[in-house]
């Protein structure tokens, strides 16, 4: 049986959140897909598994 990693909210400075949101919006406008998908894509290089780890 494979264990799931459990990572919750990680305290993130507001400036970082805004920067990631802008990156996601730019990515979404380039035709990558839904905004929620773009948020998850920019979260990973930022050191987060998913967007919900960035914001509470």
mmCIF file of the N, C-alpha and C atoms, coordinates in Angstrom:
data_MODEL
# 
_entry.id   MODEL 
# 
loop_
_atom_site.group_PDB 
_atom_site.id 
_atom_site.type_symbol 
_atom_site.label_atom_id 
_atom_site.label_alt_id 
_atom_site.label_comp_id 
_atom_site.label_asym_id 
_atom_site.label_entity_id 
_atom_site.label_seq_id 
_atom_site.pdbx_PDB_ins_code 
_atom_site.Cartn_x 
_atom_site.Cartn_y 
_atom_site.Cartn_z 
_atom_site.occupancy 
_atom_site.B_iso_or_equiv 
_atom_site.pdbx_formal_charge 
_atom_site.auth_seq_id 
_atom_site.auth_comp_id 
_atom_site.auth_asym_id 
_atom_site.auth_atom_id 
_atom_site.pdbx_PDB_model_num 
ATOM 1   N N  . UNK A 1 1  ? 0.836  -1.168 0.000   1.00 0.00 ? 1  UNK A N  1 
ATOM 2   C CA . UNK A 1 1  ? 0.000  0.000  0.000   1.00 0.00 ? 1  UNK A CA 1 
ATOM 3   C C  . UNK A 1 1  ? 0.890  1.245  0.000   1.00 0.00 ? 1  UNK A C  1 
ATOM 4   N N  . UNK A 1 2  ? 0.552  2.185  -0.860  1.00 0.00 ? 2  UNK A N  1 
ATOM 5   C CA . UNK A 1 2  ? 1.349  3.402  -0.978  1.00 0.00 ? 2  UNK A CA 1 
ATOM 6   C C  . UNK A 1 2  ? 0.820  4.463  -0.017  1.00 0.00 ? 2  UNK A C  1 
ATOM 7   N N  . UNK A 1 3  ? 1.736  5.106  0.700   1.00 0.00 ? 3  UNK A N  1 
ATOM 8   C CA . UNK A 1 3  ? 1.354  6.167  1.629   1.00 0.00 ? 3  UNK A CA 1 
ATOM 9   C C  . UNK A 1 3  ? 1.215  7.478  0.882   1.00 0.00 ? 3  UNK A C  1 
ATOM 10  N N  . UNK A 1 4  ? 0.230  8.260  1.264   1.00 0.00 ? 4  UNK A N  1 
ATOM 11  C CA . UNK A 1 4  ? 0.056  9.597  0.714   1.00 0.00 ? 4  UNK A CA 1 
ATOM 12  C C  . UNK A 1 4  ? 0.801  10.577 1.606   1.00 0.00 ? 4  UNK A C  1 
ATOM 13  N N  . UNK A 1 5  ? 1.464  11.532 0.996   1.00 0.00 ? 5  UNK A N  1 
ATOM 14  C CA . UNK A 1 5  ? 2.092  12.555 1.819   1.00 0.00 ? 5  UNK A CA 1 
ATOM 15  C C  . UNK A 1 5  ? 1.022  13.561 2.217   1.00 0.00 ? 5  UNK A C  1 
ATOM 16  N N  . UNK A 1 6  ? 1.066  13.982 3.437   1.00 0.00 ? 6  UNK A N  1 
ATOM 17  C CA . UNK A 1 6  ? 0.088  14.930 3.941   1.00 0.00 ? 6  UNK A CA 1 
ATOM 18  C C  . UNK A 1 6  ? 0.797  16.241 4.201   1.00 0.00 ? 6  UNK A C  1 
ATOM 19  N N  . UNK A 1 7  ? 0.506  17.191 3.353   1.00 0.00 ? 7  UNK A N  1 
ATOM 20  C CA . UNK A 1 7  ? 1.089  18.523 3.490   1.00 0.00 ? 7  UNK A CA 1 
ATOM 21  C C  . UNK A 1 7  ? -0.070 19.497 3.563   1.00 0.00 ? 7  UNK A C  1 
ATOM 22  N N  . UNK A 1 8  ? -0.076 20.307 4.574   1.00 0.00 ? 8  UNK A N  1 
ATOM 23  C CA . UNK A 1 8  ? -1.139 21.280 4.729   1.00 0.00 ? 8  UNK A CA 1 
ATOM 24  C C  . UNK A 1 8  ? -0.705 22.644 4.249   1.00 0.00 ? 8  UNK A C  1 
ATOM 25  N N  . UNK A 1 9  ? -1.384 23.628 4.748   1.00 0.00 ? 9  UNK A N  1 
ATOM 26  C CA . UNK A 1 9  ? -1.087 25.016 4.427   1.00 0.00 ? 9  UNK A CA 1 
ATOM 27  C C  . UNK A 1 9  ? 0.322  25.377 4.881   1.00 0.00 ? 9  UNK A C  1 
ATOM 28  N N  . UNK A 1 10 ? 1.055  26.069 4.024   1.00 0.00 ? 10 UNK A N  1 
ATOM 29  C CA . UNK A 1 10 ? 2.391  26.545 4.348   1.00 0.00 ? 10 UNK A CA 1 
ATOM 30  C C  . UNK A 1 10 ? 2.337  28.071 4.361   1.00 0.00 ? 10 UNK A C  1 
ATOM 31  N N  . UNK A 1 11 ? 2.724  28.676 5.447   1.00 0.00 ? 11 UNK A N  1 
ATOM 32  C CA . UNK A 1 11 ? 2.689  30.129 5.547   1.00 0.00 ? 11 UNK A CA 1 
ATOM 33  C C  . UNK A 1 11 ? 3.487  30.745 4.405   1.00 0.00 ? 11 UNK A C  1 
ATOM 34  N N  . UNK A 1 12 ? 2.823  31.575 3.634   1.00 0.00 ? 12 UNK A N  1 
ATOM 35  C CA . UNK A 1 12 ? 3.434  32.159 2.439   1.00 0.00 ? 12 UNK A CA 1 
ATOM 36  C C  . UNK A 1 12 ? 3.251  33.675 2.473   1.00 0.00 ? 12 UNK A C  1 
ATOM 37  N N  . UNK A 1 13 ? 4.322  34.426 2.263   1.00 0.00 ? 13 UNK A N  1 
ATOM 38  C CA . UNK A 1 13 ? 4.197  35.888 2.252   1.00 0.00 ? 13 UNK A CA 1 
ATOM 39  C C  . UNK A 1 13 ? 3.236  36.357 1.155   1.00 0.00 ? 13 UNK A C  1 
ATOM 40  N N  . UNK A 1 14 ? 2.499  37.432 1.439   1.00 0.00 ? 14 UNK A N  1 
ATOM 41  C CA . UNK A 1 14 ? 1.528  37.963 0.484   1.00 0.00 ? 14 UNK A CA 1 
ATOM 42  C C  . UNK A 1 14 ? 2.154  38.279 -0.874  1.00 0.00 ? 14 UNK A C  1 
ATOM 43  N N  . UNK A 1 15 ? 3.373  38.813 -0.864  1.00 0.00 ? 15 UNK A N  1 
ATOM 44  C CA . UNK A 1 15 ? 4.042  39.141 -2.133  1.00 0.00 ? 15 UNK A CA 1 
ATOM 45  C C  . UNK A 1 15 ? 4.239  37.897 -2.991  1.00 0.00 ? 15 UNK A C  1 
ATOM 46  N N  . UNK A 1 16 ? 4.581  36.792 -2.360  1.00 0.00 ? 16 UNK A N  1 
ATOM 47  C CA . UNK A 1 16 ? 4.789  35.539 -3.084  1.00 0.00 ? 16 UNK A CA 1 
ATOM 48  C C  . UNK A 1 16 ? 3.471  35.032 -3.653  1.00 0.00 ? 16 UNK A C  1 
ATOM 49  N N  . UNK A 1 17 ? 2.418  35.109 -2.862  1.00 0.00 ? 17 UNK A N  1 
ATOM 50  C CA . UNK A 1 17 ? 1.097  34.674 -3.326  1.00 0.00 ? 17 UNK A CA 1 
ATOM 51  C C  . UNK A 1 17 ? 0.685  35.493 -4.549  1.00 0.00 ? 17 UNK A C  1 
ATOM 52  N N  . UNK A 1 18 ? 0.836  36.800 -4.476  1.00 0.00 ? 18 UNK A N  1 
ATOM 53  C CA . UNK A 1 18 ? 0.464  37.665 -5.600  1.00 0.00 ? 18 UNK A CA 1 
ATOM 54  C C  . UNK A 1 18 ? 1.304  37.366 -6.841  1.00 0.00 ? 18 UNK A C  1 
ATOM 55  N N  . UNK A 1 19 ? 2.597  37.124 -6.642  1.00 0.00 ? 19 UNK A N  1 
ATOM 56  C CA . UNK A 1 19 ? 3.475  36.813 -7.781  1.00 0.00 ? 19 UNK A CA 1 
ATOM 57  C C  . UNK A 1 19 ? 3.033  35.513 -8.456  1.00 0.00 ? 19 UNK A C  1 
ATOM 58  N N  . UNK A 1 20 ? 2.736  34.512 -7.652  1.00 0.00 ? 20 UNK A N  1 
ATOM 59  C CA . UNK A 1 20 ? 2.298  33.231 -8.210  1.00 0.00 ? 20 UNK A CA 1 
ATOM 60  C C  . UNK A 1 20 ? 0.953  33.370 -8.919  1.00 0.00 ? 20 UNK A C  1 
ATOM 61  N N  . UNK A 1 21 ? 0.052  34.171 -8.364  1.00 0.00 ? 21 UNK A N  1 
ATOM 62  C CA . UNK A 1 21 ? -1.249 34.396 -9.004  1.00 0.00 ? 21 UNK A CA 1 
ATOM 63  C C  . UNK A 1 21 ? -1.078 35.050 -10.369 1.00 0.00 ? 21 UNK A C  1 
ATOM 64  N N  . UNK A 1 22 ? -0.177 36.033 -10.446 1.00 0.00 ? 22 UNK A N  1 
ATOM 65  C CA . UNK A 1 22 ? 0.074  36.708 -11.722 1.00 0.00 ? 22 UNK A CA 1 
ATOM 66  C C  . UNK A 1 22 ? 0.662  35.735 -12.745 1.00 0.00 ? 22 UNK A C  1 
ATOM 67  N N  . UNK A 1 23 ? 1.574  34.886 -12.290 1.00 0.00 ? 23 UNK A N  1 
ATOM 68  C CA . UNK A 1 23 ? 2.157  33.885 -13.191 1.00 0.00 ? 23 UNK A CA 1 
ATOM 69  C C  . UNK A 1 23 ? 1.075  32.941 -13.705 1.00 0.00 ? 23 UNK A C  1 
ATOM 70  N N  . UNK A 1 24 ? 0.169  32.532 -12.821 1.00 0.00 ? 24 UNK A N  1 
ATOM 71  C CA . UNK A 1 24 ? -0.907 31.614 -13.208 1.00 0.00 ? 24 UNK A CA 1 
ATOM 72  C C  . UNK A 1 24 ? -1.848 32.273 -14.207 1.00 0.00 ? 24 UNK A C  1 
ATOM 73  N N  . UNK A 1 25 ? -2.156 33.530 -13.989 1.00 0.00 ? 25 UNK A N  1 
ATOM 74  C CA . UNK A 1 25 ? -3.057 34.242 -14.898 1.00 0.00 ? 25 UNK A CA 1 
ATOM 75  C C  . UNK A 1 25 ? -2.427 34.370 -16.285 1.00 0.00 ? 25 UNK A C  1 
ATOM 76  N N  . UNK A 1 26 ? -1.131 34.681 -16.322 1.00 0.00 ? 26 UNK A N  1 
ATOM 77  C CA . UNK A 1 26 ? -0.418 34.773 -17.602 1.00 0.00 ? 26 UNK A CA 1 
ATOM 78  C C  . UNK A 1 26 ? -0.411 33.422 -18.309 1.00 0.00 ? 26 UNK A C  1 
ATOM 79  N N  . UNK A 1 27 ? -0.157 32.380 -17.550 1.00 0.00 ? 27 UNK A N  1 
ATOM 80  C CA . UNK A 1 27 ? -0.141 31.028 -18.102 1.00 0.00 ? 27 UNK A CA 1 
ATOM 81  C C  . UNK A 1 27 ? -1.509 30.652 -18.652 1.00 0.00 ? 27 UNK A C  1 
ATOM 82  N N  . UNK A 1 28 ? -2.555 30.958 -17.925 1.00 0.00 ? 28 UNK A N  1 
ATOM 83  C CA . UNK A 1 28 ? -3.904 30.629 -18.354 1.00 0.00 ? 28 UNK A CA 1 
ATOM 84  C C  . UNK A 1 28 ? -4.278 31.383 -19.622 1.00 0.00 ? 28 UNK A C  1 
ATOM 85  N N  . UNK A 1 29 ? -3.883 32.628 -19.699 1.00 0.00 ? 29 UNK A N  1 
ATOM 86  C CA . UNK A 1 29 ? -4.188 33.438 -20.897 1.00 0.00 ? 29 UNK A CA 1 
ATOM 87  C C  . UNK A 1 29 ? -3.459 32.933 -22.135 1.00 0.00 ? 29 UNK A C  1 
ATOM 88  N N  . UNK A 1 30 ? -2.378 32.193 -21.935 1.00 0.00 ? 30 UNK A N  1 
ATOM 89  C CA . UNK A 1 30 ? -1.650 31.639 -23.083 1.00 0.00 ? 30 UNK A CA 1 
ATOM 90  C C  . UNK A 1 30 ? -2.316 30.371 -23.604 1.00 0.00 ? 30 UNK A C  1 
ATOM 91  N N  . UNK A 1 31 ? -3.434 29.998 -22.988 1.00 0.00 ? 31 UNK A N  1 
ATOM 92  C CA . UNK A 1 31 ? -4.217 28.879 -23.498 1.00 0.00 ? 31 UNK A CA 1 
ATOM 93  C C  . UNK A 1 31 ? -3.885 27.532 -22.902 1.00 0.00 ? 31 UNK A C  1 
ATOM 94  N N  . UNK A 1 32 ? -3.286 27.507 -21.738 1.00 0.00 ? 32 UNK A N  1 
ATOM 95  C CA . UNK A 1 32 ? -2.878 26.250 -21.111 1.00 0.00 ? 32 UNK A CA 1 
ATOM 96  C C  . UNK A 1 32 ? -4.069 25.476 -20.553 1.00 0.00 ? 32 UNK A C  1 
ATOM 97  N N  . UNK A 1 33 ? -5.098 26.161 -20.108 1.00 0.00 ? 33 UNK A N  1 
ATOM 98  C CA . UNK A 1 33 ? -6.252 25.475 -19.531 1.00 0.00 ? 33 UNK A CA 1 
ATOM 99  C C  . UNK A 1 33 ? -6.952 26.356 -18.524 1.00 0.00 ? 33 UNK A C  1 
ATOM 100 N N  . UNK A 1 34 ? -7.613 25.706 -17.581 1.00 0.00 ? 34 UNK A N  1 
ATOM 101 C CA . UNK A 1 34 ? -8.360 26.438 -16.561 1.00 0.00 ? 34 UNK A CA 1 
ATOM 102 C C  . UNK A 1 34 ? -7.414 27.161 -15.598 1.00 0.00 ? 34 UNK A C  1 
ATOM 103 N N  . UNK A 1 35 ? -7.950 28.200 -14.975 1.00 0.00 ? 35 UNK A N  1 
ATOM 104 C CA . UNK A 1 35 ? -7.154 28.984 -14.028 1.00 0.00 ? 35 UNK A CA 1 
ATOM 105 C C  . UNK A 1 35 ? -6.690 28.120 -12.857 1.00 0.00 ? 35 UNK A C  1 
ATOM 106 N N  . UNK A 1 36 ? -7.537 27.242 -12.377 1.00 0.00 ? 36 UNK A N  1 
ATOM 107 C CA . UNK A 1 36 ? -7.155 26.377 -11.255 1.00 0.00 ? 36 UNK A CA 1 
ATOM 108 C C  . UNK A 1 36 ? -5.988 25.465 -11.627 1.00 0.00 ? 36 UNK A C  1 
ATOM 109 N N  . UNK A 1 37 ? -5.971 24.986 -12.873 1.00 0.00 ? 37 UNK A N  1 
ATOM 110 C CA . UNK A 1 37 ? -4.845 24.168 -13.336 1.00 0.00 ? 37 UNK A CA 1 
ATOM 111 C C  . UNK A 1 37 ? -3.560 24.989 -13.379 1.00 0.00 ? 37 UNK A C  1 
ATOM 112 N N  . UNK A 1 38 ? -3.688 26.233 -13.816 1.00 0.00 ? 38 UNK A N  1 
ATOM 113 C CA . UNK A 1 38 ? -2.529 27.119 -13.883 1.00 0.00 ? 38 UNK A CA 1 
ATOM 114 C C  . UNK A 1 38 ? -1.984 27.423 -12.488 1.00 0.00 ? 38 UNK A C  1 
ATOM 115 N N  . UNK A 1 39 ? -2.873 27.599 -11.522 1.00 0.00 ? 39 UNK A N  1 
ATOM 116 C CA . UNK A 1 39 ? -2.430 27.849 -10.147 1.00 0.00 ? 39 UNK A CA 1 
ATOM 117 C C  . UNK A 1 39 ? -1.612 26.672 -9.631  1.00 0.00 ? 39 UNK A C  1 
ATOM 118 N N  . UNK A 1 40 ? -2.080 25.461 -9.885  1.00 0.00 ? 40 UNK A N  1 
ATOM 119 C CA . UNK A 1 40 ? -1.336 24.278 -9.450  1.00 0.00 ? 40 UNK A CA 1 
ATOM 120 C C  . UNK A 1 40 ? 0.006  24.166 -10.169 1.00 0.00 ? 40 UNK A C  1 
ATOM 121 N N  . UNK A 1 41 ? 0.037  24.526 -11.443 1.00 0.00 ? 41 UNK A N  1 
ATOM 122 C CA . UNK A 1 41 ? 1.291  24.437 -12.210 1.00 0.00 ? 41 UNK A CA 1 
ATOM 123 C C  . UNK A 1 41 ? 2.349  25.408 -11.703 1.00 0.00 ? 41 UNK A C  1 
ATOM 124 N N  . UNK A 1 42 ? 1.949  26.625 -11.312 1.00 0.00 ? 42 UNK A N  1 
ATOM 125 C CA . UNK A 1 42 ? 2.938  27.591 -10.816 1.00 0.00 ? 42 UNK A CA 1 
ATOM 126 C C  . UNK A 1 42 ? 3.309  27.313 -9.366  1.00 0.00 ? 42 UNK A C  1 
ATOM 127 N N  . UNK A 1 43 ? 2.460  26.594 -8.645  1.00 0.00 ? 43 UNK A N  1 
ATOM 128 C CA . UNK A 1 43 ? 2.760  26.273 -7.247  1.00 0.00 ? 43 UNK A CA 1 
ATOM 129 C C  . UNK A 1 43 ? 3.934  25.298 -7.146  1.00 0.00 ? 43 UNK A C  1 
ATOM 130 N N  . UNK A 1 44 ? 3.988  24.329 -8.051  1.00 0.00 ? 44 UNK A N  1 
ATOM 131 C CA . UNK A 1 44 ? 5.040  23.298 -7.982  1.00 0.00 ? 44 UNK A CA 1 
ATOM 132 C C  . UNK A 1 44 ? 6.452  23.877 -8.052  1.00 0.00 ? 44 UNK A C  1 
ATOM 133 N N  . UNK A 1 45 ? 6.777  24.702 -9.063  1.00 0.00 ? 45 UNK A N  1 
ATOM 134 C CA . UNK A 1 45 ? 8.133  25.276 -9.088  1.00 0.00 ? 45 UNK A CA 1 
ATOM 135 C C  . UNK A 1 45 ? 8.399  26.214 -7.907  1.00 0.00 ? 45 UNK A C  1 
ATOM 136 N N  . UNK A 1 46 ? 7.320  26.711 -7.304  1.00 0.00 ? 46 UNK A N  1 
ATOM 137 C CA . UNK A 1 46 ? 7.457  27.573 -6.137  1.00 0.00 ? 46 UNK A CA 1 
ATOM 138 C C  . UNK A 1 46 ? 7.733  26.796 -4.852  1.00 0.00 ? 46 UNK A C  1 
ATOM 139 N N  . UNK A 1 47 ? 7.745  25.465 -4.959  1.00 0.00 ? 47 UNK A N  1 
ATOM 140 C CA . UNK A 1 47 ? 8.062  24.642 -3.805  1.00 0.00 ? 47 UNK A CA 1 
ATOM 141 C C  . UNK A 1 47 ? 6.855  24.044 -3.092  1.00 0.00 ? 47 UNK A C  1 
ATOM 142 N N  . UNK A 1 48 ? 5.694  24.131 -3.717  1.00 0.00 ? 48 UNK A N  1 
ATOM 143 C CA . UNK A 1 48 ? 4.463  23.611 -3.131  1.00 0.00 ? 48 UNK A CA 1 
ATOM 144 C C  . UNK A 1 48 ? 3.947  22.457 -3.979  1.00 0.00 ? 48 UNK A C  1 
ATOM 145 N N  . UNK A 1 49 ? 3.257  21.501 -3.344  1.00 0.00 ? 49 UNK A N  1 
ATOM 146 C CA . UNK A 1 49 ? 2.686  20.387 -4.100  1.00 0.00 ? 49 UNK A CA 1 
ATOM 147 C C  . UNK A 1 49 ? 1.473  20.828 -4.913  1.00 0.00 ? 49 UNK A C  1 
ATOM 148 N N  . UNK A 1 50 ? 0.635  21.656 -4.324  1.00 0.00 ? 50 UNK A N  1 
ATOM 149 C CA . UNK A 1 50 ? -0.583 22.140 -4.967  1.00 0.00 ? 50 UNK A CA 1 
ATOM 150 C C  . UNK A 1 50 ? -0.877 23.548 -4.492  1.00 0.00 ? 50 UNK A C  1 
ATOM 151 N N  . UNK A 1 51 ? -1.778 24.228 -5.197  1.00 0.00 ? 51 UNK A N  1 
ATOM 152 C CA . UNK A 1 51 ? -2.098 25.604 -4.854  1.00 0.00 ? 51 UNK A CA 1 
ATOM 153 C C  . UNK A 1 51 ? -2.669 25.738 -3.454  1.00 0.00 ? 51 UNK A C  1 
ATOM 154 N N  . UNK A 1 52 ? -3.487 24.789 -3.011  1.00 0.00 ? 52 UNK A N  1 
ATOM 155 C CA . UNK A 1 52 ? -4.096 24.943 -1.689  1.00 0.00 ? 52 UNK A CA 1 
ATOM 156 C C  . UNK A 1 52 ? -3.072 24.899 -0.557  1.00 0.00 ? 52 UNK A C  1 
ATOM 157 N N  . UNK A 1 53 ? -1.830 24.523 -0.863  1.00 0.00 ? 53 UNK A N  1 
ATOM 158 C CA . UNK A 1 53 ? -0.769 24.591 0.148   1.00 0.00 ? 53 UNK A CA 1 
ATOM 159 C C  . UNK A 1 53 ? -0.225 26.019 0.268   1.00 0.00 ? 53 UNK A C  1 
ATOM 160 N N  . UNK A 1 54 ? -0.482 26.821 -0.763  1.00 0.00 ? 54 UNK A N  1 
ATOM 161 C CA . UNK A 1 54 ? -0.014 28.207 -0.770  1.00 0.00 ? 54 UNK A CA 1 
ATOM 162 C C  . UNK A 1 54 ? -0.952 29.096 0.047   1.00 0.00 ? 54 UNK A C  1 
ATOM 163 N N  . UNK A 1 55 ? -2.240 28.940 -0.157  1.00 0.00 ? 55 UNK A N  1 
ATOM 164 C CA . UNK A 1 55 ? -3.223 29.796 0.510   1.00 0.00 ? 55 UNK A CA 1 
ATOM 165 C C  . UNK A 1 55 ? -4.156 28.978 1.384   1.00 0.00 ? 55 UNK A C  1 
ATOM 166 N N  . UNK A 1 56 ? -4.636 29.605 2.413   1.00 0.00 ? 56 UNK A N  1 
ATOM 167 C CA . UNK A 1 56 ? -5.541 28.943 3.341   1.00 0.00 ? 56 UNK A CA 1 
ATOM 168 C C  . UNK A 1 56 ? -6.972 29.184 2.966   1.00 0.00 ? 56 UNK A C  1 
# 
